């Protein structure tokens, strides 16, 4: 029985016909180490709830606004209220 030989991993599909000879390996490596990356990987169940990045951004903005509004409601006012009266 004849076995099929797998295609070479160096072969690219015709639609990827691009000249990579002038590419520079690790061009942004140091910058990514310094500044970090903004890529976030969502778990599959979370990703199902968001069809695109705009939906994720909208949801996160809503959470940020909710946190901001709820923390301003729970802050204790400054001043003398809530302090025990002084003994005379």
C-alpha positions in Angstrom: 0.0 0.0 0.0 1.4 3.4 -1.0 1.4 6.0 1.7 0.8 9.7 1.0 3.7 12.0 1.6 2.7 15.2 3.4 3.3 18.5 1.7 6.4 20.4 2.8 5.8 22.9 5.5 7.8 25.4 3.5 5.2 25.5 0.7 2.8 28.3 0.8 -0.6 28.4 -0.8 -0.8 30.5 -4.0 -2.9 33.2 -2.3 -0.1 33.8 0.1 2.4 34.6 -2.6 4.4 37.3 -0.9 8.0 38.1 -0.8 9.2 37.6 2.8 12.9 37.9 1.9 13.1 41.5 3.3 11.3 40.6 6.6 13.0 41.3 9.9 12.7 38.7 12.6 11.8 40.0 16.0 11.3 43.6 14.8 8.9 44.5 17.6 10.2 42.1 20.2 11.9 44.7 22.4 9.0 47.1 22.2 6.5 44.4 23.2 8.6 43.5 26.2 8.8 47.2 27.2 5.2 48.3 26.5 3.3 45.1 26.6 0.7 43.9 24.3 -3.0 44.7 24.0 -4.0 41.3 22.9 -6.5 39.5 25.1 -7.6 35.9 24.7 -11.2 35.2 25.7 -12.3 31.8 27.0 -14.6 30.1 24.4 -17.8 30.5 26.5 -17.1 34.3 26.9 -16.2 34.6 23.2 -19.6 33.2 22.2 -21.3 36.1 24.0 -19.3 38.7 22.0 -19.5 38.6 18.1 -16.7 41.2 17.6 -14.3 43.5 19.4 -16.8 46.4 19.4 -19.2 44.3 21.5 -16.4 43.5 24.0 -15.4 47.2 24.2 -19.0 48.3 24.7 -19.5 45.7 27.5 -16.3 46.8 29.2 -17.2 50.5 29.0 -20.6 49.6 30.6 -18.8 47.8 33.5 -16.4 50.7 34.0 -19.3 53.2 34.2 -21.2 50.9 36.6 -18.1 50.6 38.9 -17.6 54.4 38.8 -21.2 55.2 39.6 -21.5 52.6 42.4 -18.2 53.5 44.1 -19.3 57.2 44.3 -22.5 56.1 46.0 -20.8 54.0 48.7 -18.1 56.5 49.7 -18.4 57.9 53.2 -18.6 61.6 53.4 -15.7 63.4 55.1 -16.3 65.5 58.2 -17.4 64.9 61.8 -20.3 62.6 61.1 -19.8 59.1 62.3 -17.3 60.0 65.0 -17.9 59.2 68.6 -18.7 62.2 70.8 -16.0 63.5 73.0 -16.2 62.8 76.7 -16.5 66.0 78.9 
